């Protein structure tokens, strides 16, 4: 029996060296919402550039199977795969295949992907042509995959902007930036500066899709400056949990998606 003060519990499947997902979700979580993580070995841990994982291969990973089983036995409200790149490369087939198999491994607990959460969040905020702001460790194949995934969902990118780290990181190969420590070097104020300086006139929102890309603190400053909704991967994952469980809880700093009313309605 659940304690009455714990109203929803989110399980997350996260790559082994990503510190951002839990940090941001705990910072956003309303009272009574808890976050619980299971980890799996990153597909890039051997130094390779990521170009996708078939859903059957992902769900057969011992780490993933173990994590789903453990999270499933915790009586959680839902589980999210916080690895949007797998959805981008695999498309709806990955999302549907993985979530169906994962739900069974988790004993019937609802499972969704970061990709599904992102698409739902864009629809919920009315964003059809976002500026897509990608992490510094994404490479050209991921750019193309992300564009294709969004176009298939009817949310084609107005433009794509890659966040730039300081000059000291220039000699590191792009796909190795995350594993080499670049995940610790993203600054929300710099996210705001770079995005505001490149926001296209025909964009109606901002999407920041990297689960390991620190960006939650940039949401409301960007909304204030640009006047459009801002959606991030981790913010969308929490929104999906609240939507599934029917919780009407505004999240301070969470922007329009997580309860902030548009300025015209205030």
ZIGI-V750450 format. One record per residue. N is the residue number from 1. SS is DSSP state (hx for helix, st for strand, lp for the rest). OMEGA is omega in whole degrees, 0 to 359 (999 if undefined). D_LAST is the distance of its C-alpha to the last C-alpha in Angstrom with 1 decimal. Layout:
BEGIN
n:N ss:SS omega:OMEGA d_last:D_LAST
n:N ss:SS omega:OMEGA d_last:D_LAST
END
This chain:
BEGIN
n:1 ss:lp omega:181 d_last:39.8
n:2 ss:lp omega:174 d_last:36.4
n:3 ss:lp omega:187 d_last:35.3
n:4 ss:lp omega:183 d_last:32.5
n:5 ss:lp omega:177 d_last:30.4
n:6 ss:lp omega:190 d_last:30.5
n:7 ss:lp omega:178 d_last:28.2
n:8 ss:st omega:182 d_last:28.5
n:9 ss:st omega:181 d_last:30.8
n:10 ss:st omega:171 d_last:30.6
n:11 ss:st omega:179 d_last:33.8
n:12 ss:st omega:171 d_last:33.9
n:13 ss:st omega:189 d_last:36.9
n:14 ss:st omega:176 d_last:36.9
n:15 ss:st omega:194 d_last:39.6
n:16 ss:lp omega:186 d_last:41.8
n:17 ss:lp omega:178 d_last:40.7
n:18 ss:lp omega:180 d_last:36.9
n:19 ss:lp omega:192 d_last:35.3
n:20 ss:hx omega:186 d_last:31.7
n:21 ss:hx omega:182 d_last:30.7
n:22 ss:hx omega:181 d_last:31.2
n:23 ss:hx omega:181 d_last:29.9
n:24 ss:hx omega:181 d_last:26.5
n:25 ss:hx omega:177 d_last:26.3
n:26 ss:hx omega:179 d_last:27.2
n:27 ss:hx omega:182 d_last:24.6
n:28 ss:hx omega:192 d_last:21.9
n:29 ss:lp omega:176 d_last:23.4
n:30 ss:lp omega:177 d_last:21.6
n:31 ss:lp omega:177 d_last:23.9
n:32 ss:lp omega:177 d_last:26.8
n:33 ss:st omega:182 d_last:26.6
n:34 ss:st omega:183 d_last:29.7
n:35 ss:st omega:185 d_last:31.0
n:36 ss:st omega:189 d_last:34.7
n:37 ss:st omega:166 d_last:36.4
n:38 ss:st omega:187 d_last:39.7
n:39 ss:st omega:175 d_last:41.0
n:40 ss:st omega:183 d_last:43.2
n:41 ss:lp omega:179 d_last:45.2
n:42 ss:lp omega:177 d_last:43.4
n:43 ss:lp omega:181 d_last:45.1
n:44 ss:lp omega:186 d_last:45.2
n:45 ss:lp omega:177 d_last:47.0
n:46 ss:lp omega:178 d_last:50.3
n:47 ss:lp omega:183 d_last:49.0
n:48 ss:lp omega:174 d_last:48.6
n:49 ss:lp omega:183 d_last:45.8
n:50 ss:lp omega:177 d_last:43.7
n:51 ss:lp omega:173 d_last:44.0
n:52 ss:lp omega:177 d_last:43.1
n:53 ss:lp omega:176 d_last:44.4
n:54 ss:lp omega:185 d_last:45.4
n:55 ss:hx omega:180 d_last:43.7
n:56 ss:hx omega:177 d_last:47.1
n:57 ss:hx omega:179 d_last:48.0
n:58 ss:hx omega:185 d_last:44.7
n:59 ss:hx omega:177 d_last:45.0
n:60 ss:hx omega:177 d_last:48.7
n:61 ss:lp omega:180 d_last:48.0
n:62 ss:hx omega:179 d_last:49.4
n:63 ss:hx omega:182 d_last:46.5
n:64 ss:hx omega:179 d_last:44.0
n:65 ss:hx omega:179 d_last:46.1
n:66 ss:hx omega:181 d_last:46.5
n:67 ss:hx omega:179 d_last:42.8
n:68 ss:hx omega:179 d_last:41.9
n:69 ss:hx omega:181 d_last:44.6
n:70 ss:hx omega:179 d_last:43.6
n:71 ss:hx omega:180 d_last:39.8
n:72 ss:hx omega:180 d_last:40.8
n:73 ss:lp omega:181 d_last:42.8
n:74 ss:lp omega:179 d_last:39.9
n:75 ss:lp omega:181 d_last:38.3
n:76 ss:lp omega:177 d_last:35.0
n:77 ss:lp omega:182 d_last:32.1
n:78 ss:st omega:179 d_last:32.3
n:79 ss:st omega:178 d_last:33.8
n:80 ss:st omega:170 d_last:32.4
n:81 ss:st omega:183 d_last:34.7
n:82 ss:lp omega:181 d_last:33.0
n:83 ss:lp omega:187 d_last:35.1
n:84 ss:hx omega:182 d_last:33.3
n:85 ss:hx omega:178 d_last:36.3
n:86 ss:hx omega:177 d_last:38.4
n:87 ss:hx omega:182 d_last:36.1
n:88 ss:hx omega:181 d_last:35.9
n:89 ss:hx omega:184 d_last:39.7
n:90 ss:hx omega:179 d_last:40.4
n:91 ss:hx omega:180 d_last:37.8
n:92 ss:hx omega:179 d_last:37.0
n:93 ss:hx omega:177 d_last:40.6
n:94 ss:hx omega:182 d_last:40.0
n:95 ss:hx omega:184 d_last:36.8
n:96 ss:hx omega:181 d_last:38.5
n:97 ss:hx omega:182 d_last:41.9
n:98 ss:hx omega:185 d_last:40.7
n:99 ss:hx omega:179 d_last:38.2
n:100 ss:hx omega:180 d_last:40.8
n:101 ss:hx omega:181 d_last:43.5
n:102 ss:hx omega:179 d_last:41.3
n:103 ss:hx omega:178 d_last:40.2
n:104 ss:hx omega:179 d_last:43.8
n:105 ss:hx omega:180 d_last:44.7
n:106 ss:lp omega:176 d_last:41.8
n:107 ss:lp omega:178 d_last:43.3
n:108 ss:lp omega:177 d_last:40.7
n:109 ss:lp omega:179 d_last:37.5
n:110 ss:st omega:179 d_last:34.8
n:111 ss:st omega:173 d_last:34.9
n:112 ss:st omega:180 d_last:32.6
n:113 ss:st omega:175 d_last:32.7
n:114 ss:hx omega:178 d_last:30.2
n:115 ss:hx omega:178 d_last:30.7
n:116 ss:hx omega:179 d_last:29.7
n:117 ss:hx omega:180 d_last:26.6
n:118 ss:hx omega:181 d_last:25.6
n:119 ss:hx omega:178 d_last:26.2
n:120 ss:hx omega:180 d_last:24.2
n:121 ss:hx omega:177 d_last:21.2
n:122 ss:hx omega:178 d_last:21.4
n:123 ss:hx omega:182 d_last:21.6
n:124 ss:hx omega:180 d_last:18.7
n:125 ss:lp omega:177 d_last:16.4
n:126 ss:lp omega:181 d_last:18.1
n:127 ss:lp omega:180 d_last:20.0
n:128 ss:lp omega:181 d_last:23.4
n:129 ss:lp omega:183 d_last:24.7
n:130 ss:st omega:160 d_last:23.8
n:131 ss:st omega:181 d_last:25.4
n:132 ss:st omega:183 d_last:27.4
n:133 ss:st omega:187 d_last:28.0
n:134 ss:st omega:180 d_last:31.1
n:135 ss:lp omega:181 d_last:32.8
n:136 ss:lp omega:182 d_last:35.8
n:137 ss:lp omega:174 d_last:38.2
n:138 ss:lp omega:179 d_last:37.5
n:139 ss:lp omega:186 d_last:40.3
n:140 ss:hx omega:178 d_last:41.0
n:141 ss:hx omega:179 d_last:41.7
n:142 ss:hx omega:175 d_last:38.4
n:143 ss:hx omega:183 d_last:36.6
n:144 ss:hx omega:181 d_last:38.4
n:145 ss:hx omega:180 d_last:37.8
n:146 ss:hx omega:178 d_last:34.0
n:147 ss:hx omega:181 d_last:33.8
n:148 ss:hx omega:180 d_last:36.0
n:149 ss:hx omega:180 d_last:34.1
n:150 ss:hx omega:178 d_last:30.7
n:151 ss:hx omega:179 d_last:32.5
n:152 ss:hx omega:179 d_last:34.1
n:153 ss:lp omega:181 d_last:30.7
n:154 ss:lp omega:182 d_last:29.5
n:155 ss:lp omega:185 d_last:27.3
n:156 ss:lp omega:183 d_last:29.6
n:157 ss:lp omega:172 d_last:28.9
n:158 ss:lp omega:178 d_last:28.1
n:159 ss:st omega:179 d_last:29.9
n:160 ss:st omega:181 d_last:31.1
n:161 ss:st omega:177 d_last:30.9
n:162 ss:st omega:178 d_last:33.0
n:163 ss:lp omega:182 d_last:32.0
n:164 ss:lp omega:173 d_last:34.9
n:165 ss:lp omega:179 d_last:36.4
n:166 ss:lp omega:184 d_last:38.4
n:167 ss:hx omega:183 d_last:41.8
n:168 ss:hx omega:181 d_last:43.7
n:169 ss:hx omega:186 d_last:42.7
n:170 ss:lp omega:183 d_last:44.1
n:171 ss:lp omega:179 d_last:47.4
n:172 ss:lp omega:179 d_last:46.0
n:173 ss:lp omega:191 d_last:46.1
n:174 ss:hx omega:185 d_last:42.6
n:175 ss:hx omega:178 d_last:42.9
n:176 ss:hx omega:183 d_last:44.2
n:177 ss:lp omega:182 d_last:41.4
n:178 ss:lp omega:183 d_last:39.6
n:179 ss:lp omega:180 d_last:42.9
n:180 ss:lp omega:175 d_last:44.0
n:181 ss:lp omega:181 d_last:41.0
n:182 ss:hx omega:179 d_last:38.5
n:183 ss:hx omega:180 d_last:36.0
n:184 ss:hx omega:190 d_last:35.9
n:185 ss:lp omega:180 d_last:35.3
n:186 ss:lp omega:181 d_last:31.9
n:187 ss:lp omega:181 d_last:29.5
n:188 ss:hx omega:179 d_last:25.7
n:189 ss:hx omega:178 d_last:25.5
n:190 ss:hx omega:173 d_last:28.2
n:191 ss:hx omega:179 d_last:26.4
n:192 ss:hx omega:183 d_last:23.5
n:193 ss:hx omega:183 d_last:26.0
n:194 ss:hx omega:181 d_last:28.0
n:195 ss:hx omega:181 d_last:25.2
n:196 ss:hx omega:181 d_last:23.5
n:197 ss:hx omega:183 d_last:27.0
n:198 ss:lp omega:184 d_last:27.8
n:199 ss:lp omega:183 d_last:24.7
n:200 ss:lp omega:183 d_last:26.1
n:201 ss:lp omega:185 d_last:24.6
n:202 ss:lp omega:177 d_last:25.1
n:203 ss:lp omega:179 d_last:23.2
n:204 ss:lp omega:178 d_last:19.9
n:205 ss:st omega:177 d_last:19.4
n:206 ss:st omega:174 d_last:21.4
n:207 ss:st omega:177 d_last:23.6
n:208 ss:st omega:194 d_last:25.6
n:209 ss:lp omega:185 d_last:28.1
n:210 ss:lp omega:179 d_last:30.5
n:211 ss:lp omega:181 d_last:30.5
n:212 ss:lp omega:184 d_last:32.5
n:213 ss:lp omega:184 d_last:30.4
n:214 ss:lp omega:186 d_last:28.3
n:215 ss:lp omega:183 d_last:24.8
n:216 ss:hx omega:183 d_last:22.2
n:217 ss:hx omega:179 d_last:21.5
n:218 ss:hx omega:188 d_last:20.8
n:219 ss:hx omega:185 d_last:18.0
n:220 ss:hx omega:174 d_last:14.9
n:221 ss:hx omega:179 d_last:16.8
n:222 ss:hx omega:178 d_last:17.7
n:223 ss:hx omega:178 d_last:14.3
n:224 ss:hx omega:184 d_last:13.2
n:225 ss:hx omega:187 d_last:16.5
n:226 ss:hx omega:179 d_last:16.9
n:227 ss:lp omega:180 d_last:13.6
n:228 ss:lp omega:177 d_last:14.9
n:229 ss:st omega:175 d_last:15.2
n:230 ss:st omega:180 d_last:17.9
n:231 ss:st omega:174 d_last:20.2
n:232 ss:st omega:183 d_last:23.1
n:233 ss:hx omega:183 d_last:26.1
n:234 ss:hx omega:175 d_last:25.7
n:235 ss:hx omega:180 d_last:22.0
n:236 ss:hx omega:179 d_last:22.9
n:237 ss:hx omega:177 d_last:25.8
n:238 ss:hx omega:178 d_last:23.8
n:239 ss:hx omega:180 d_last:21.2
n:240 ss:hx omega:177 d_last:24.3
n:241 ss:hx omega:181 d_last:25.7
n:242 ss:hx omega:179 d_last:22.6
n:243 ss:hx omega:181 d_last:22.6
n:244 ss:hx omega:184 d_last:26.4
n:245 ss:hx omega:177 d_last:26.3
n:246 ss:lp omega:181 d_last:23.4
n:247 ss:lp omega:178 d_last:21.6
n:248 ss:lp omega:184 d_last:17.9
n:249 ss:lp omega:177 d_last:17.3
n:250 ss:lp omega:182 d_last:14.4
n:251 ss:lp omega:178 d_last:16.2
n:252 ss:lp omega:181 d_last:15.4
n:253 ss:lp omega:186 d_last:15.8
n:254 ss:lp omega:177 d_last:15.9
n:255 ss:lp omega:183 d_last:13.3
n:256 ss:lp omega:183 d_last:11.8
n:257 ss:lp omega:185 d_last:15.2
n:258 ss:lp omega:168 d_last:15.3
n:259 ss:lp omega:179 d_last:12.1
n:260 ss:lp omega:180 d_last:9.3
n:261 ss:lp omega:174 d_last:6.5
n:262 ss:lp omega:184 d_last:6.7
n:263 ss:hx omega:183 d_last:5.3
n:264 ss:hx omega:183 d_last:5.7
n:265 ss:hx omega:183 d_last:3.8
n:266 ss:lp omega:999 d_last:0.0
END
